[in-house]
Amino acid sequence: SWGYSENPAEMANEGRWIDVDLSEQQVTAYEGDQPVQTFIVSTGTRFHPTVTGQFRIYVKYKAAPMSGPGYYLPGVPYIMYFYSGYSLHGTYWHNNFGTPMSHGCINLRTPDAEWLYGFASIGTLVNVHP
């Protein structure tokens, strides 16, 4: 589904899920309708926006390279892909969290990404909204 929700109660029966708030540049991990942890992140720029909607994590990598037009990043830590090439992952190449910086992915501080990687599993809902 391409819709998203801004009401955590609607996801209460999901168990663990992840909310991505693009305007606040925040990721919140939820257990039912209760927030567990919130992290400051960097999402896509207006030229490379992060996709909005509801998605599910379909693959996880402890570390893998990432590349695209004009960049190659070896050993990106704690990657969780949720739609096509969009993922949540740790970030070692900038410390500008709270500002949109990415090509569409959700950049977390590496310790935050490690925590989230342990929290979420394949099939975990990722709710991305403006």
C-alpha positions as CSV (number, residue, x, y, z in Angstrom):
1,S,0.0,0.0,0.0
2,W,1.2,3.5,-0.7
3,G,-0.8,5.1,2.0
4,Y,0.8,5.9,5.4
5,S,-0.6,6.6,8.8
6,E,0.2,9.3,11.3
7,N,-1.8,7.6,14.1
8,P,0.2,5.0,16.0
9,A,-3.0,3.4,17.3
10,E,-3.7,2.2,13.7
11,M,-0.5,0.0,13.9
12,A,-1.1,-1.2,17.5
13,N,-1.6,-4.8,16.4
14,E,1.7,-4.8,14.4
15,G,3.9,-5.7,17.4
16,R,7.2,-4.1,16.5
17,W,7.2,-1.5,13.7
18,I,9.2,1.6,12.6
19,D,7.9,5.1,12.0
20,V,9.8,7.5,9.8
21,D,8.8,11.1,10.1
22,L,10.4,13.0,7.2
23,S,9.5,16.5,8.4
24,E,11.0,15.9,11.9
25,Q,13.9,13.8,10.5
26,Q,13.1,11.2,13.1
27,V,12.8,7.4,13.3
28,T,10.7,6.0,16.1
29,A,10.7,2.3,17.0
30,Y,7.3,1.2,18.3
31,E,6.0,-1.8,20.3
32,G,2.3,-1.7,19.5
33,D,1.2,1.9,20.0
34,Q,4.1,2.6,22.5
35,P,7.2,4.4,21.3
36,V,10.4,2.5,22.5
37,Q,13.2,4.6,21.0
38,T,13.5,7.7,18.8
39,F,16.5,8.6,16.7
40,I,17.5,11.7,14.7
41,V,18.2,10.7,11.1
42,S,18.9,12.1,7.7
43,T,16.5,11.2,4.9
44,G,16.5,12.0,1.2
45,T,16.9,15.5,-0.2
46,R,14.2,17.1,-2.3
47,F,16.2,16.0,-5.4
48,H,16.3,12.4,-4.1
49,P,13.2,12.2,-1.8
50,T,12.6,9.2,0.5
51,V,9.5,7.2,-0.7
52,T,6.4,7.6,1.5
53,G,4.0,4.8,2.3
54,Q,3.9,1.6,4.3
55,F,6.5,-1.1,3.5
56,R,8.0,-4.1,5.1
57,I,11.7,-4.9,5.6
58,Y,12.5,-7.6,3.1
59,V,16.2,-8.2,3.6
60,K,18.9,-7.3,6.2
61,Y,22.7,-7.1,5.9
62,K,25.1,-6.6,8.8
63,A,27.3,-4.8,6.3
64,A,27.3,-4.4,2.5
65,P,28.6,-1.9,-0.1
66,M,26.2,0.6,-1.6
67,S,26.6,2.5,-4.8
68,G,24.7,4.7,-7.2
69,P,25.4,7.5,-9.6
70,G,28.5,9.3,-8.3
71,Y,29.0,7.3,-5.1
72,Y,30.4,4.1,-3.8
73,L,30.3,3.3,-0.1
74,P,32.0,0.2,1.1
75,G,30.9,-1.6,4.3
76,V,27.7,0.3,5.0
77,P,26.6,-1.1,8.4
78,Y,23.3,-2.5,9.6
79,I,21.3,-2.2,6.4
80,M,17.5,-3.0,6.3
81,Y,15.9,-2.7,2.9
82,F,12.2,-1.9,2.9
83,Y,11.3,-0.9,-0.7
84,S,13.4,-1.4,-3.8
85,G,16.8,0.3,-3.1
86,Y,15.4,2.3,-0.1
87,S,16.8,1.2,3.3
88,L,17.5,2.2,6.9
89,H,21.2,1.9,7.6
90,G,24.2,3.1,9.6
91,T,26.2,6.0,8.3
92,Y,29.9,6.7,8.8
93,W,30.5,9.4,6.0
94,H,28.6,12.3,7.6
95,N,27.5,13.5,11.0
96,N,24.8,15.9,9.8
97,F,21.8,14.1,11.3
98,G,18.6,16.0,11.4
99,T,19.2,17.4,7.9
100,P,18.1,15.7,4.6
101,M,21.4,14.4,3.1
102,S,20.8,11.1,1.4
103,H,19.8,9.7,-2.0
104,G,16.6,8.5,-0.5
105,C,17.8,6.1,2.2
106,I,17.3,6.7,5.9
107,N,20.7,7.5,7.4
108,L,21.1,6.6,11.1
109,R,24.1,7.0,13.4
110,T,25.8,3.6,13.4
111,P,25.0,2.7,17.1
112,D,21.3,3.7,16.5
113,A,21.3,1.5,13.3
114,E,22.7,-1.4,15.2
115,W,20.0,-1.1,17.9
116,L,17.3,-0.8,15.2
117,Y,18.8,-3.8,13.3
118,G,18.4,-5.9,16.5
119,F,14.9,-4.6,17.1
120,A,13.4,-5.2,13.7
121,S,13.1,-8.4,11.6
122,I,12.2,-9.4,8.1
123,G,8.5,-8.3,7.6
124,T,8.7,-5.5,10.1
125,L,6.4,-2.6,9.0
126,V,8.1,0.7,8.0
127,N,5.6,3.6,8.0
128,V,7.1,6.6,6.1
129,H,5.2,9.9,6.2
130,P,5.8,13.6,5.5
